[in-house]
Amino acid sequence: MSVIRAFIAIELSLEIQNKLDQVIQLLRGNLDHVAVRWVPAENIHLTLKFLGDVSLTNLEILKKILQGEVARYESFEISVGDLGAFPSIKRPRVVWVKVQAPNDLAQLQRSIEDGTTRLGYSREERGFSPHLTLGRVSRNADSRQTNQVGEVLSATQVGFLGAMRVPAVQLFRSDLRPSGAIYTRLFSASLKSGSGSSNPISAR
């Protein structure tokens, strides 16, 4: 059976991507000798559901479910800013920027979770915490390097980076390459007042 790796996410505006890239370059410069895998700014999305392996035979059904769930909601605005880390600033493994949004985002994410669960995809056990991943600290990083990441994050002030209206939710294909992940936009499902197309569209 032919399968692809896929996820559902909100695509960011170019303005916000550029701001995130500036933050990444600042952190990279202060952590020059620490093993952190930084995410290219053009690959940063607000992930709503990681699906994993999706059979090509399920793809059209998945698109219909996604469109049906997303079409129930009005377009809303999100804002981006403030640094954080999982599991904590003192023990950072994932470096991220916070996303603030109305309750519509959480409701939308739950609807997508419910819809994909009905199709047989595993439900995420962790609660939804909207964020944009900037980088991941290497598993090979020692405690000194991990502490250094935490110190730099604590000392770096990142305020408001921008806001955008969310017109649609996208389905992406993820291809893992030695040079990094390649994301291809397969489908865009419009929110009620959004301007996105609900028809399949080609990748950027």
N, C-alpha and C positions, 0 to 999 in steps of 0.2 A: 504493500500500500504506500502510495506516495504521500509524504507529509512535509509540512513546512513548520518552522518555528514562528510563532506569531504572538502579538500583544495588542491591546487596545489602549489608546492614549489620546491626550489632547496635544495638538501641535502648537508650539509656541510662536509668537510673533518674532520677526527678525530683530526688532528693537530689543526685546528681552533676551534673545540669544546673544546679541552683541554685548549686553550688560553682563551676562553670565560669563562670557568669554573673558571680559576684563577682570572679573573676580578670580577666575581660574588662573589667569596669567599672574595676578598678584600673589596668589597662594603658591603657585609653582615656583615663583622667584624666591619666596621665603622658605621653601621646602625643597631646595635644589638637590639635596643629597638624601632625601627620604623617598622610599619606594612607594609612590602613589600612582595609580593608574587613573589619569584624568580623562574625563569624557569629552570628546569633541563637542563644542557648543551646538553644532548643527544636529547632533544626535540626542540632545537633551529634550525629553518630553515629559509631560505629566502623565505617568502611567496609571491607568485605572484598573487594568486586569492583564496579568501575564498568563497567557494560555498555554505556552509550551508547544508541544507537537499538535498540529492541526492537519487532519487528513484533507486532501483536496476535494474529496466527495462531500465533506462537511462545510466547505468554504461558503457556498451559496446560502446554505441554511443559516450559517453564522452571520452573514451579512444581513439577512432578513430579520433575525433576532435583534441584532444591533440597531438596525434602523427603527424597528418597532419600539424598542425601549427608549432610545434617544429622542424620538419624535414626541414623546410625552412631556418633554421639558422645554421651558423657555430658555433662550440664550441668557447667560449671566456673565458677570465680570469677576476676574481673579486678579490678585496683586501678588507681587513677588518681592521678597527681601528677607534679611536676617539669616546668618549662618547657623548651622547646627550639625550634629553628628549622631550616628547610631553606633553602638548603643548609648553613648554619652560623649560629651566633649572631652572628659578625662580619659575615656577609653575609646577613641574614635576608630571606627572601621569603615564607615561610609560617611563622606562629607556631603552635606546637602544645603540647599537654600529653601526656606519655608514658603509655602503657598497659602495665602489667605483667600477664603472664598465663602460665599453664602452657603446655607445649608443645602441649597440646590445641588451642589457638587457631590456632597455625601449621599444624597438621595439618588442622584444619577448613577453613582458608582455602585450603590446597592442594587439598583435595578439591573445594571449590566452583570453584576455578580449573579443575581438570581437567574437571569436569562441564560447565561453561559452554563450555569450549574444544571439547568434543565436539559441542556444538550450533552451533559456528561463530563464537563470540566470541573476539576476539583475546586471547592470553595476555599478562599484564602482564610486561614484561621486567625491571622493577626488583623487587628482593626485597621481601617483605612486612615493613613496619616499623609495628607497631600504634601509632597516635597519634590524637589528637582535634584537628582543626584549629580554632583560635580566630579566626584572621584572616589576611588576605593583604595584604602590602605592595603598594601600587599600583605599576604599571609606570612611572608618571609621577613617582614619588618620586626625588629627587636623592640623591647620595651622602651629603650631610649628614643628610638625613632617615633614610636607611637606617642610618647610623652611630648615630643617636639611638635607633632601635628596638633595635639591638644593645646599646647601653649600658643602656637601661631593662631589657631582658631579663636582662642580666648582674647588675643590681643588685636585681632582684625575686626574692625567695625564695618559692617555692611548693612546699610539701611535700606530704604525703599529703592527697588531697582526698576520698577515699572508695573503697569497694569495693562490688561487686554480683555476684550470681550470674547467669549468663547462661542463661536457660531456652529461648531460641529465637533464630532468625535471621530477619530480615525482608527482604522485597522491597519497594522503594520506587519510586514514580514521581516524577520530578523535572520540574516545570514552571517554566521561567525566565520571570520577570516583571520589568518595569522596577523594581519595588519590592524585588526579590530572589527567590530560589528558593522555590517551594512544594513541600513533600514530602508525598506521600500514601502511606500504608502500604497495599499491595495484598494481601500474603500473609505469613503467619508460619509458619515451619517449626520444629517442636519438636525440641529435643535429647532424648535418652533419658529423663532424669529431670526434664525441664522441665515447666512448667505451662502453657506457651503452647498455643494451638490451631493445628492444622495445616490448618484450613479458612480460606478467604479471610475477612478481617475488614475492617470499614470503617475509614476513617481516623479519627484522633483529632479 
